[in-house]
Amino acid sequence: MKKQEPTLPFLKWPGGKRWASGLIVDVLRRRLRNTYYEPFLGGGSVFFALQPRLAVLSDINADLINTYCLVRDCPAELIRRLKHLTVEKATYDRLRASDPEGPIERAVRFLYLNRTAFGGIYRLNLAGQFNVPYGGGGRTPEVLWRKGLLASASRVLGEADIRHADFELVMELARRGDAVYCDPTYTVAHENNGFVRYNQRNFSWQDQERLACAARRAGERGAAVIISNAHHASIRRLYKGAKFQVLERYSSVSTDVSKRRQVRESLVVIGPDVV
């Protein structure tokens, strides 16, 4: 694959892999010959760094996928509407409480809340309602047009197949020469690790087992599957026989830098060797 200049993601997404995207892209480039699949799209930092020629991007979060489709298809209209929204708590609270029906209105709401919410967190309660408080300070959607984030994202997304779907359905499409990158929430066996998936339910251990089975099936068909996951004994057992690489970073959850701890994550590789 020809190396491209990376495009910055337009969403702030906790748990995203912007910090490791260069390393992950190197692993993918050595294996990708046809279509790239990313079934846990989130902030899409790996996709934007890789910029594959053919891509199928998906997520179980319907509002997230709607937003990606609108950024691909009509970024100028999104920017026009966002510019009419004042950045203040009253506007934030009004949009957070709203439930618009139209796809453009839903995408504008999603982008505004993402860029003005506390910590850029996307969190839904059990009723499916966005429940993150107003962020204040310098948080504003202005960066989306001032730095050209929506325009550049739209260009990179131009030919992408974007779907609202469960990861297993999408991974079944992968064949020889394809590469799949998965970044699920890090739920580990017999442990409530406090990390809630960014929709109405947790990504359970049963989901982790489904993912491992789907990854092995794709590998048997000749696809390469790369999975970011917890650095934990239960994950190593679940992917026994796969290749592992350990990634290290400092947690960005705490606003106090002195309280951020070093975190280890695993990169699991299944399928063909480097070609």
Secondary structure, DSSP 4 states (H G I P E B T S, - for coil): ----PPPPPSS--TT--GGGHHHHHHHHHTT-SSEEEESS-TT-HHHHHH--SEEEEEES-HHHHHHHHHHHH-HHHHHHHHHTS--SHHHHHHHHH----SHHHHHHHHHHHHHHBGGG---B-TTS-B-PPB--TT--TTHHHHS-HHHHHHHHHTT-EEEE--HHHHHTT--TT-EEEE-----BTTB------SSSS---HHHHHHHHHHHHHHHHTT-EEEEEEE-SHHHHHHTTTSEEEEEEEE--S-SSGGG--EEEEEEEEESS---
